[in-house]
Amino acid sequence: MNTHDMTELFEMLSTITRRRKAGGRVSFASPRAVAKWLKSLPADSDYDAHHMLVEGLERFNADNAQATLERMKALMALEEAGLPLQGRIVEQYVRNQLAFRLARQALWRETWAFWSLLAEAWLCLLKQAYRGAFSEELKPHTADIAVRALRYAGLAMRWDFHQGRVPAGNAWRRVHKIYRLLERDGLATQVVMMNARPTHCAREYTLIVLMGLVHPLGYRAQEIESIAQILDSYEPLPLPEKQLRMTLHTHWVDLSQTEGASVLDTDCVEGRRLRYFALQPLIAYLKTLDLTDHDGNGLTRQTASLIQRGGIRRLRQRTCRFGHVWVATGMTHILAVLAKPGMAAARLGLQSWSLRDESPEGMGFALPEAQTLPHGRLIAVSWDPAENVWQLLVTRWQHEEGDQHLIGAQRLSRHPKRVEIQGDAATPDLPQEKAWALLLPMSLPDQGLSNLLLPQTHYRMGAQLSLRDGDTLYHLRLGEVHESHEGWLRVGLDVLGREQIAAAA
C-alpha cells in the first residue's frame, strides 16, 4: 500500500470516529446564509467536508420551512458545493472495494445519505410548488425541481444495489408519482440543464426503470457504475409511451404499482396508468459493444440479456430448505464432476455449501466466509456426487448478512450433460478439433429451448457443428449468445438433424 492510500484510509477512519458538531443554529433560508456556512467546511479533508454537508442537508430538511424561491436557491447552492465532493467520495468508494471493508461501508453510507437527503429535499420543494403558500413563484421552476427529485431518488435506489438490496416499494411509488405528475402537466419532456447537460423528467425516469430491469444484485461497484454510465450515454434513450404498439414495444410499467418494469407479454392490455417502452434498439446496441471494454466479462451483453428478459425476478416464493450440498465452481471442475462420477469429493475439488432456500428458479446459500465468486460464475450442485445427479446454476447476487455470506443462484438446467462437439467442415473458420461442452436440456415447458455452453473459441453466429451425446450424433446451428461466463458462452441452438453413431460410421 502506498503512502497516498494510507493517508486516505486514516482520514476516512478519523471521519468514522469523529463527528463534527455544528456550532449554534445555522439557517439555510437564503443563498447568502448557505455561502457563509460553506466557508466553514474543512479544506484539508474531503471526508470531513462531505460529512458536514450531509449534516447540513439533514438540518435543511429538518427546518420544515416554507418553500420559497430563496430556499430553492439555497438548496441549489448546497447541491453545487456537494456534487464535486460526492464525486470524489464515490471514486474512493469504487476504488476501495477490494481493500478496506470498514472504509467501504462508511463511504457507501455517506454516499447513500447524500443522495437520499437531496432526493427528500427536492421532493419537499416539488410538493410545495404545487400546494404551498409560495407556489406561484416556484411554479415556473417545477421541471427543474422534479428532474432533481427524480435523479437523486434514482441514485439512492442505485446505491441500494451496491449493498445487494432491492429498492423498496415506496421508492418505486415515489418515482412513479413524480413522473405521472409531470406528465399530466405536460412537463415530462421540458428540457432542464444539469451538470452542463440537457435532460428532462422522462429521461431521468427511463434511466431508473432501465437500472431496475438490469437488477444488478451481486455486481461489483465498478460494474454497477459502468452499466449506469453506458445507459446514460445512449442516445436516443427510449421514453415511456401511453399507447401500446405490440409490434414495437417490449416492456411495460404500471405507474400505480410499487415495482419497476417487466417484459411485455401477449396478455398485456392497455390501461390509463400503463406506460410502454421500445427497448429493442437499446438491447441491440448493448450487444454490439466490445466485450473486452468491460474486464472481459461480457458486461454489456449480460446487461442486454437482463433487460431483454425483464430482470432477475422471483416468480415463485422461495421455501426454506436446510442441509448441505456439494458444489463444483467453474467450468474446469464442473466438467470433471460430470466426467468422473463417484470419485472422491476432495479429488474433484468439491466444496460443501449450506443450502438456505430453494425455488423452481434457483437456490440460496449461506457460507461462513466470503468467496471470490464473480457475477455469472457457473456452479454445479448435487446432494450426493456418487449418484451423478447434478444441477447447473449461475450466481446472480451475493452479500453479507451478519457473519454469513449469502449467495443467490439461478438454475439453468436440472440435467446438464457433458458432450463432445466438433466444428463442421462447412465452417472452416471454427476450430476443427474436438472439444467438451455442456448441453443444458430444459425440463420445464416455460423454460424455453435447450442451450449449449461452449468455449468462446468455438462460437460463430449461425455456425454449424456436430454434437455427440452417447450414441447419438446431432448436427446443430448455433444461435444467439444469451450470456458470457468467464470465457464460456451460453448460446441458443437449432437441431438440423441427428443420427445414430453406428449409422453415421
Residue pairs with C-beta under 8 A, 6 or more apart in sequence:
1 99
5 99
8 92
9 100
9 103
11 45
11 46
11 47
11 48
12 47
12 92
12 100
12 103
12 106
12 107
13 102
13 103
14 45
14 47
14 48
15 45
15 47
15 48
15 51
15 106
16 102
16 106
18 48
19 51
20 48
20 51
20 52
20 55
22 52
22 55
22 56
22 59
26 33
26 37
26 56
26 59
27 33
27 63
28 34
28 37
28 56
28 59
28 60
28 63
28 71
28 74
28 75
28 78
29 63
29 65
29 70
29 71
29 74
30 70
30 71
30 73
30 74
31 70
31 73
31 74
31 76
31 77
33 74
34 74
34 77
34 78
35 77
37 56
38 77
38 78
38 81
40 52
41 48
41 49
41 52
41 53
41 81
42 48
42 49
42 52
43 49
46 85
46 88
46 89
46 92
47 89
47 110
49 85
50 82
50 85
50 86
50 89
50 110
50 114
51 110
53 78
53 81
53 82
53 85
53 114
54 110
54 113
54 114
54 117
56 78
57 78
57 82
57 114
57 117
57 118
57 121
58 117
60 74
60 75
60 78
60 117
60 121
61 117
61 120
61 121
61 124
65 71
66 128
66 132
66 133
66 134
67 124
67 125
67 128
67 129
67 132
67 134
67 138
68 134
68 137
68 138
69 134
69 137
69 138
69 141
71 125
72 125
72 138
72 141
72 145
75 121
75 122
75 125
79 118
79 148
82 114
82 118
83 195
86 111
86 114
86 115
89 107
89 110
89 111
89 114
90 111
90 225
92 103
92 107
93 104
93 107
93 108
93 111
93 221
94 221
94 222
94 225
96 103
96 104
96 107
97 104
97 220
97 221
97 222
108 159
108 162
108 163
111 159
112 156
112 159
112 160
115 152
115 155
115 156
115 159
116 152
116 156
118 148
118 152
119 149
119 152
119 153
119 155
119 156
122 145
122 146
122 148
122 149
122 152
123 149
123 153
123 174
123 178
125 138
125 145
125 149
126 142
126 145
126 146
126 149
126 178
126 181
128 134
128 135
128 138
129 135
129 138
129 139
129 141
129 142
129 145
130 142
130 181
132 138
138 145
142 182
142 185
142 187
143 182
143 187
143 190
143 192
143 200
143 201
144 192
146 178
146 181
146 182
146 187
146 201
147 192
147 194
147 199
147 200
147 201
147 204
148 194
149 178
150 175
150 178
150 179
150 201
150 204
150 205
150 208
151 194
151 199
151 204
153 171
153 174
153 175
153 178
153 208
154 175
154 204
154 207
154 208
154 211
156 171
157 167
157 171
157 175
157 208
157 211
157 212
158 211
158 224
158 228
160 166
160 167
160 168
160 171
161 167
161 211
161 215
161 216
161 217
161 219
161 224
162 221
162 224
163 399
164 217
164 218
164 397
164 398
164 399
164 406
165 399
166 215
166 217
167 212
169 258
169 259
170 258
172 212
172 257
172 258
172 259
172 260
173 258
175 205
175 208
176 253
176 255
176 256
176 257
177 255
178 201
178 205
179 188
179 201
179 202
179 205
179 240
179 255
180 255
180 273
182 188
182 201
183 201
183 202
187 201
188 200
188 201
188 202
188 205
189 200
189 201
189 202
189 239
190 200
190 201
191 198
191 199
191 200
192 198
192 199
192 200
193 199
202 239
202 240
203 237
203 239
205 240
206 237
206 238
206 239
206 240
206 277
207 228
207 231
207 232
207 237
208 260
209 240
209 253
209 260
209 261
209 277
210 231
210 279
210 282
210 307
211 227
211 228
211 231
212 260
212 261
212 311
213 251
213 260
213 261
213 279
213 306
213 307
213 310
213 311
214 227
214 231
214 303
214 306
214 307
214 311
215 306
215 311
215 312
215 313
216 223
216 224
216 227
216 306
216 375
217 312
217 396
217 397
217 399
217 408
218 375
218 395
218 396
218 397
218 398
218 399
218 408
219 227
219 375
220 374
220 375
223 294
223 295
223 297
223 299
223 375
226 294
226 299
227 299
227 303
230 286
230 289
230 300
230 303
231 237
231 282
234 282
234 285
237 282
238 277
238 278
238 279
238 281
238 282
239 277
240 253
240 275
240 276
240 277
241 249
241 275
241 276
241 277
241 278
242 275
242 276
243 270
243 276
244 252
244 268
244 269
244 270
244 274
244 276
245 276
245 278
246 264
248 278
249 264
249 276
249 277
249 278
250 263
250 264
250 277
250 278
250 279
250 280
250 283
250 308
251 261
251 262
251 263
251 264
251 276
251 277
251 279
251 307
251 310
252 261
252 262
252 264
252 268
252 274
252 275
252 276
252 277
253 260
253 261
253 262
253 274
253 275
253 277
254 271
254 273
254 274
255 273
255 274
255 275
256 273
260 311
261 277
261 310
262 310
262 311
262 313
263 308
263 309
263 310
264 276
268 274
279 307
279 308
282 304
282 307
283 304
283 307
283 308
284 304
286 300
286 301
286 303
286 304
286 307
287 300
287 301
287 304
287 481
289 300
289 301
291 297
291 298
291 299
291 300
291 301
291 484
293 300
294 300
297 374
297 375
297 376
297 484
297 486
298 376
298 483
298 484
301 481
301 483
301 484
302 375
302 376
302 483
302 484
305 482
305 483
306 312
312 396
312 397
312 410
314 359
314 361
315 360
315 361
316 359
316 360
316 361
317 359
318 357
318 358
318 359
318 364
319 357
319 358
319 359
320 356
320 357
321 355
321 356
321 357
321 358
322 354
322 355
322 356
323 354
323 355
323 383
324 352
324 353
324 354
324 355
325 352
325 353
325 355
325 381
325 382
325 383
326 345
326 350
326 351
326 352
326 353
326 381
326 382
326 383
326 384
326 385
327 350
327 351
327 352
327 353
327 365
327 379
327 380
327 381
328 334
328 336
328 337
328 348
328 349
328 350
328 351
328 379
328 380
329 351
329 373
329 377
329 378
329 379
330 377
330 378
330 486
331 378
331 438
331 453
331 485
331 486
331 487
331 488
333 348
333 349
333 350
333 380
334 378
334 379
334 380
334 392
334 416
334 438
335 418
335 436
335 438
336 348
336 349
337 343
337 348
337 350
337 380
337 382
337 385
337 390
338 380
338 388
338 390
338 416
338 417
338 418
338 438
339 418
340 348
341 385
341 386
341 387
341 388
342 385
342 386
342 388
343 385
345 352
345 385
348 385
350 385
353 365
353 367
353 381
353 407
354 365
354 366
354 367
355 363
355 364
355 365
356 363
356 364
356 365
356 366
356 406
357 363
357 364
358 364
360 411
360 444
361 410
361 411
362 393
362 396
362 408
362 409
362 410
362 411
363 381
363 393
363 408
363 409
363 411
364 406
364 407
364 408
364 409
365 406
365 407
365 408
365 409
366 404
366 405
366 406
366 407
367 404
367 405
367 406
367 407
368 403
368 404
368 405
369 405
370 398
370 400
370 405
371 405
373 395
373 398
373 407
374 395
374 486
375 395
375 396
375 397
376 394
376 395
376 483
376 484
376 485
376 486
377 394
377 395
377 485
377 486
378 392
378 393
378 394
378 412
378 453
378 485
378 486
378 488
379 392
379 393
379 394
379 395
379 409
380 390
380 391
380 392
380 393
380 416
381 390
381 391
381 392
381 393
381 409
382 388
382 389
382 390
382 391
383 389
390 415
390 416
391 411
391 413
391 414
391 415
391 416
392 411
392 412
392 413
392 416
392 438
392 440
393 409
393 410
393 411
393 412
394 409
394 410
394 412
394 483
394 485
395 407
395 408
395 409
396 408
396 409
396 410
397 407
397 408
398 405
398 406
398 407
398 408
399 405
399 406
400 406
412 440
412 451
412 490
413 440
413 441
413 442
413 443
413 451
414 443
415 441
415 443
416 438
416 439
416 440
416 441
417 438
417 439
417 441
417 469
418 436
418 437
418 438
419 436
419 437
419 438
419 439
419 467
419 468
419 469
420 434
420 435
420 436
420 437
420 467
420 468
421 434
421 435
421 436
421 437
421 452
421 454
421 458
421 465
421 466
421 467
421 468
422 432
422 433
422 434
422 435
422 465
422 466
422 468
423 430
423 431
423 432
423 458
423 463
423 465
424 430
424 463
424 464
424 465
424 466
424 475
425 432
426 464
427 460
427 463
427 464
427 465
429 460
430 458
430 460
430 463
430 465
431 457
431 458
435 454
435 455
435 458
437 452
437 453
437 454
437 455
437 458
437 467
438 452
438 453
438 454
439 450
439 452
439 453
439 467
439 469
440 450
440 451
440 452
440 453
440 490
441 450
442 448
442 449
442 450
442 451
449 492
449 493
450 493
451 482
451 490
451 491
451 492
451 493
452 467
452 476
452 478
452 490
452 491
452 492
452 493
453 485
453 488
453 489
453 490
453 491
454 488
454 489
454 491
455 487
455 488
455 489
456 484
456 487
456 488
456 489
458 465
459 478
459 481
459 489
459 491
460 478
461 478
461 479
461 480
461 481
462 477
462 478
462 479
463 477
463 478
464 475
464 476
464 477
464 478
464 496
465 475
465 476
465 478
466 473
466 474
466 475
466 476
467 473
467 474
467 475
467 476
468 474
468 501
471 500
471 501
471 502
472 498
472 499
472 500
472 501
473 498
473 499
473 500
473 501
473 504
474 495
474 497
474 498
475 495
475 496
475 497
475 498
476 493
476 494
476 495
476 496
477 493
477 494
477 496
478 491
478 492
478 493
479 491
479 492
479 493
479 494
480 491
480 492
481 489
481 490
481 491
482 490
482 491
482 492
483 489
483 490
484 490
